[in-house]
Amino acid sequence: MDKDLQLHSTPGFDRTVKKLQKNEKLDLDRAVKELAANPLLGELKKGDLSSVRVYKFSMVHQQALLAYLYDEIGGSLTFIGIGSHENFYRGLKPRN
């Protein structure tokens, strides 16, 4: 893990994490550690979400998506969303 890398999360992400079961949180923690070790693991999105990276991982034997912003210059990861694929990207798009 990069010692200078700072981890942040949005209030919406925190609310979602609070609702997870203990075994789901363990899988999420594992994914966060993997991203802290290598922030470029997630796929960089295009269009409206061009600054967002999404990392796919297994959470209790189902695929989950973890959306985050990686600021290489500032050395920070900001987690912005987690969930299954259904309607996942809709919640990430900026509202006008």
Residue frames as qw, qx, qy, qz and C-alpha x, y, z in Angstrom:
[[0.000, 0.889, 0.457, 0.000, 0.00, 0.00, 0.00],
 [0.355, 0.555, -0.031, 0.752, 1.25, 3.45, -0.91],
 [0.396, -0.380, -0.544, 0.635, 2.02, 5.15, 2.40],
 [0.011, -0.180, -0.022, 0.983, 1.09, 8.59, 1.05],
 [0.242, -0.309, -0.697, -0.600, -2.21, 7.45, -0.48],
 [0.267, 0.044, 0.506, -0.819, -5.21, 8.93, 1.33],
 [0.097, -0.343, -0.899, -0.256, -8.55, 7.11, 1.33],
 [0.279, 0.110, 0.233, -0.925, -11.80, 9.07, 1.34],
 [0.056, 0.385, 0.901, 0.192, -15.47, 8.25, 0.82],
 [0.234, -0.319, -0.218, -0.892, -18.60, 10.17, 0.00],
 [0.434, -0.080, 0.546, -0.712, -21.55, 10.32, 2.43],
 [0.821, 0.191, -0.142, -0.520, -23.63, 8.26, -0.03],
 [0.623, 0.309, -0.714, 0.082, -20.97, 5.56, -0.12],
 [0.010, -0.230, 0.757, -0.611, -20.83, 5.53, 3.69],
 [0.657, 0.009, 0.264, -0.706, -24.62, 5.12, 3.91],
 [0.838, 0.243, -0.390, -0.294, -24.51, 2.15, 1.54],
 [0.435, 0.326, -0.780, 0.311, -21.65, 0.51, 3.45],
 [0.323, -0.221, 0.591, -0.705, -23.58, 0.84, 6.73],
 [0.813, 0.088, 0.077, -0.571, -26.32, -1.37, 5.26],
 [0.624, 0.372, -0.681, -0.094, -23.94, -4.19, 4.28],
 [0.925, -0.365, -0.078, -0.076, -23.75, -7.46, 6.18],
 [0.516, -0.719, 0.435, 0.166, -20.56, -8.36, 8.01],
 [0.746, 0.008, 0.559, 0.361, -19.41, -10.86, 5.34],
 [0.478, 0.788, 0.271, 0.278, -20.10, -8.28, 2.61],
 [0.146, -0.970, 0.196, -0.005, -17.98, -5.73, 4.47],
 [0.685, -0.431, 0.507, 0.296, -15.11, -8.21, 4.65],
 [0.673, 0.389, 0.479, 0.407, -15.19, -8.64, 0.86],
 [0.189, 0.954, 0.115, 0.204, -15.38, -4.85, 0.44],
 [0.436, -0.828, 0.314, 0.157, -12.41, -4.34, 2.76],
 [0.741, -0.097, 0.527, 0.404, -10.41, -6.81, 0.69],
 [0.510, 0.675, 0.373, 0.382, -11.27, -4.90, -2.51],
 [0.082, -0.994, 0.042, -0.060, -10.33, -1.56, -0.90],
 [0.606, -0.601, 0.431, 0.293, -6.94, -2.98, 0.14],
 [0.703, 0.233, 0.507, 0.441, -6.34, -4.23, -3.41],
 [0.302, 0.865, 0.240, 0.323, -7.14, -0.77, -4.80],
 [0.341, -0.918, 0.182, 0.093, -4.95, 0.94, -2.20],
 [0.688, -0.326, 0.507, 0.404, -2.08, -1.27, -3.35],
 [0.298, 0.046, 0.622, 0.723, -2.79, -0.62, -7.05],
 [0.281, 0.528, 0.337, -0.727, -5.27, 2.25, -7.73],
 [0.328, 0.408, -0.483, -0.702, -5.19, 1.61, -11.49],
 [0.216, 0.073, 0.974, 0.010, -6.93, -1.79, -11.20],
 [0.394, 0.594, 0.565, -0.414, -10.33, -0.29, -11.94],
 [0.428, 0.408, 0.575, 0.565, -11.51, 0.41, -15.46],
 [0.019, -0.325, -0.041, 0.945, -11.61, 4.09, -16.44],
 [0.388, 0.623, 0.667, -0.130, -15.08, 5.00, -17.71],
 [0.259, 0.174, 0.423, 0.851, -15.97, 7.22, -20.67],
 [0.131, -0.647, -0.511, -0.550, -18.37, 10.07, -21.38],
 [0.398, -0.780, -0.054, -0.480, -20.14, 11.61, -18.37],
 [0.826, -0.553, 0.103, 0.016, -18.14, 9.35, -16.06],
 [0.698, 0.594, -0.283, 0.283, -14.72, 9.97, -17.62],
 [0.002, -0.670, 0.564, -0.483, -13.07, 10.67, -14.25],
 [0.779, -0.325, 0.353, -0.403, -14.55, 7.59, -12.57],
 [0.286, 0.331, -0.897, -0.071, -12.88, 4.20, -12.28],
 [0.846, -0.198, 0.077, -0.489, -14.90, 1.04, -11.57],
 [0.047, 0.393, -0.913, 0.104, -13.41, -2.06, -9.98],
 [0.834, -0.110, -0.311, -0.443, -15.28, -5.35, -10.30],
 [0.036, 0.348, -0.870, 0.348, -14.92, -7.81, -7.44],
 [0.546, -0.283, -0.765, -0.193, -16.73, -10.71, -5.83],
 [0.263, -0.287, 0.478, -0.787, -18.91, -9.93, -2.82],
 [0.591, 0.014, 0.685, -0.426, -20.50, -13.00, -1.26],
 [0.473, 0.110, 0.828, 0.280, -20.21, -14.98, -4.52],
 [0.399, 0.797, 0.449, 0.057, -21.78, -12.23, -6.65],
 [0.492, 0.291, 0.114, 0.812, -20.15, -9.59, -8.80],
 [0.172, -0.876, -0.312, 0.326, -20.10, -6.14, -7.24],
 [0.471, 0.622, 0.085, 0.620, -18.91, -2.84, -8.66],
 [0.463, -0.673, -0.203, 0.540, -16.90, -0.32, -6.69],
 [0.382, 0.795, 0.167, 0.441, -16.70, 3.20, -8.16],
 [0.544, -0.654, -0.069, 0.521, -13.94, 5.55, -7.14],
 [0.339, 0.925, -0.100, 0.137, -11.96, 8.60, -8.15],
 [0.824, -0.226, 0.017, 0.520, -8.18, 8.38, -8.22],
 [0.103, 0.987, -0.116, 0.034, -6.22, 11.61, -7.87],
 [0.882, 0.140, -0.133, 0.430, -2.71, 10.62, -8.86],
 [0.278, 0.607, -0.205, 0.716, -1.27, 14.07, -8.22],
 [0.436, -0.615, 0.232, -0.615, -2.93, 14.52, -4.82],
 [0.252, 0.215, -0.919, 0.216, -2.39, 10.88, -3.93],
 [0.431, 0.019, 0.592, -0.681, -5.95, 10.06, -2.92],
 [0.170, -0.231, -0.894, -0.344, -8.71, 7.54, -3.58],
 [0.397, 0.043, 0.326, -0.857, -12.31, 8.65, -3.07],
 [0.054, 0.224, 0.966, 0.114, -14.90, 5.88, -3.02],
 [0.310, 0.069, -0.041, -0.947, -18.19, 7.09, -4.46],
 [0.785, 0.046, -0.047, -0.615, -20.38, 4.03, -5.03],
 [0.091, -0.205, 0.974, -0.010, -20.83, 0.32, -4.56],
 [0.702, 0.209, 0.347, -0.586, -23.49, -2.07, -5.80],
 [0.650, 0.194, 0.708, 0.197, -24.59, -4.61, -8.34],
 [0.259, 0.051, 0.519, 0.813, -24.60, -3.75, -12.04],
 [0.007, 0.675, 0.691, 0.258, -28.33, -3.01, -12.18],
 [0.064, -0.943, -0.234, -0.228, -28.85, 0.80, -12.25],
 [0.696, -0.421, -0.074, 0.577, -25.33, 1.26, -10.85],
 [0.418, 0.118, 0.219, 0.874, -24.12, 3.83, -13.38],
 [0.114, -0.748, -0.448, -0.476, -27.35, 5.83, -13.24],
 [0.540, -0.800, -0.227, 0.133, -26.62, 6.76, -9.62],
 [0.641, -0.314, 0.115, 0.691, -23.08, 7.88, -10.47],
 [0.355, 0.527, 0.367, 0.679, -23.93, 10.30, -13.27],
 [0.137, -0.165, -0.257, 0.942, -23.70, 13.98, -12.34],
 [0.128, 0.726, 0.669, -0.093, -27.05, 15.68, -11.98],
 [0.221, 0.206, 0.213, 0.929, -27.66, 18.84, -14.02]]
